[in-house]
Amino acid sequence: MKICACIVEYNPFHLGHAKHLNYIKNVLGADKIIAVMSGNFTQRGEPAVLDKFTRARHAILAGADMVIELPTVFATSNAEVFAKGAVSIIDSIGVCENLCFGVESGTAEDYLSLATALNNESKEFKKLLKEHLETGVSLAKAKFNTVQALYGEFDENLISKPNNILGLEYTKALLSLNSPTEIAPMLRTGDHNDKTLKKGITSATSIRQIIKSGATKKLKKNLPNFVFTDLKDYPYSYEKLAVASIITKTAEQIEQCPDCTEGLENRIKALAKGNLNLGALVDKVTTKRYTETRIRRIINANLLGITKELVYECLKTPMYAKVLAMNEKSADLLSLVSATSKIPLITRKSDTLSLKKTALRCYHLDELSTDLYNLITEDNKNHNQMLII
């Protein structure tokens, strides 16, 4: 049985995602698909437009066989942490032959070659990296310039396009783990961040833009019907909670959030006084150096209580595989993962009794994220359920 993994947000599931699943089944020849999916809060530092159980159900209806939740501590982090967390789960369950991800460009060989070079941080690499950083470029650009100087030419698009960046991080993480799972990049069409709604396959960004505007009827031809009929108003009450959390926390507490460096906590805290609307606050804090997404992640981490220390501990600790949904015809897959997984498989509340210390702390954060999402959406989803579709 050939099993393929994918790492997703499905925020929301759209026709491009359906194309990806079809590629995995029809081109890669996978018998089963395991999706590792972000929970109720996403890498962009905001709530998902639909709760994780609804999105997991959509994944199963579209062809996935199992949906595992990517723990909140990873799902809301930068590309490197997001990738390491997701890949560690895929490697730990021990059944996935391939990891398939969408990219703007590049072949598997391109990603493996650059990832291998980036992972080889020799003394010479570190010395040259320091020299490049002193020129004022970003860390990613400095690392790229370093490997170019040491190993020859690489495609700069691999470190500049959003999906390429994630694909490269997935590859680096798999290589670091010496994982037998092989990468299978799929070329995608369209601009990941395009805000203009297109006919048929369009970006998730454009879809979320329409949902937030309240004009969801425009999306009928962009989404599978089972997704379109589940659309709801975007949870704007989140924005008040997020700003309130900034107001009530000290600068020292905010500084503990991942990616909060160089006194950024003081800038956020100071500007919050005159900008009580989340969008206005983010706009004021954002600069060329501090991107909007980074600011939103910091504010979201502050609300959820995610700290640098927690992220560090979770990255070096075996986690768990919390199953959100299963295809009712894939009981054999659940049995196989149960037999091969090196981490606890969580399908019911009693399974959490095996979790200790950091893993349990991480799971409690997932529970908190469900409680907060229930609060802002006035819903009552049970965090410990597993859907059979």
Secondary structure, 3 states (H helix, E strand, C coil): CCEEEEEECCCCCCHHHHHHHHHHHHCCCCCEEEEEEECCECCCCCECCCCHHHHHHHHHHHCCCEEEEECHHHHCCCHHHHHHHHHHHHHHHCCCCEEEEEECCCCHHHHHHHHHHHHCCCHHHHHHHHHHHCCCCCHHHHHHHHHHHHHCCCCHHHHCCHHHHHHHHHHHHHHHCCCCCEEEEEECCCCCCCCCCCCCCCCHHHHHHHHHHCCHHHHCCCCCHHHHCCCCCCCCHHHHHHHHHHHHCCHHHHHCCCCCCCCHHHHHHHHHCCCCCHHHHHHHHCCCCCCHHHHHHHHHHHHHCCCHHHHHHHHCCCCCEEEEEECCCCHHHHHHHHHHCCCCEECCHHHHHHCCHHHHHHHHHHHHHHHHHHHHHCCCCCCCCCEEC
